[in-house]
Amino acid sequence: MSIRSTRVGEQMKKELSDIIGRKIKDPRIGFVTVTDVRVTGDLQIAKVYISVLGDEEQRENTLKGLATAKGFIRSEIGQRIRLRKTPEIQFEFDESIDYGNRIETLIHEINHSDKED
């Protein structure tokens, strides 16, 4: 990734957090955290990684709500960030948080079993 695409990604992350948190009133969208935004080198596509508080159904509903609002979100980004062309937005779940929690649980279980021996 180029320095420019990294910078655009960081700016988009900041703006997306604000837009999703304040501007979108879709009841399907739960408590969303934008964890990362990765923009391709040609600034055409932005993969937005999110984590959602709640169960699998709430996660899926949030993704549907964000997909519905994608046009609005993209136009808001276009107004806030000065680019010739606003990147296409793709929402994905950030699996790294779940992965980290799983590792932490395993480490805790290992430590706990060591103390019992």
Long-range contacts (C-beta under 8 A, 24 or more apart in sequence): 1-38, 1-39, 1-41, 2-41, 4-43, 5-39, 5-40, 5-41, 5-43, 6-39, 8-39, 8-43, 8-46, 8-81, 8-83, 8-87, 9-36, 9-37, 9-38, 9-39, 9-46, 10-37, 11-81, 12-37, 12-39, 12-46, 12-48, 12-77, 12-81, 12-87, 13-37, 13-48, 15-76, 15-77, 15-80, 15-81, 16-48, 16-73, 16-77, 19-73, 19-76, 19-77, 20-66, 20-73, 23-72, 23-76, 24-65, 24-66, 24-69, 24-72, 24-73, 26-65, 26-68, 26-69, 27-65, 28-61, 28-62, 28-64, 28-65, 28-68, 29-61, 29-62, 29-65, 29-66, 29-69, 30-54, 30-58, 30-59, 30-61, 30-62, 32-62, 32-66, 35-94, 35-96, 35-97, 36-94, 39-87, 40-87, 43-83, 43-85, 43-87, 44-85, 44-87, 44-88, 45-87, 45-88, 45-90, 46-87, 46-88, 46-89, 46-90, 47-90, 47-92, 48-89, 48-90, 48-91, 48-92, 49-92, 49-93, 49-94, 50-91, 50-92, 50-93, 50-94, 51-93, 51-94, 51-97, 52-93, 59-93, 63-91, 63-93, 66-91, 67-91
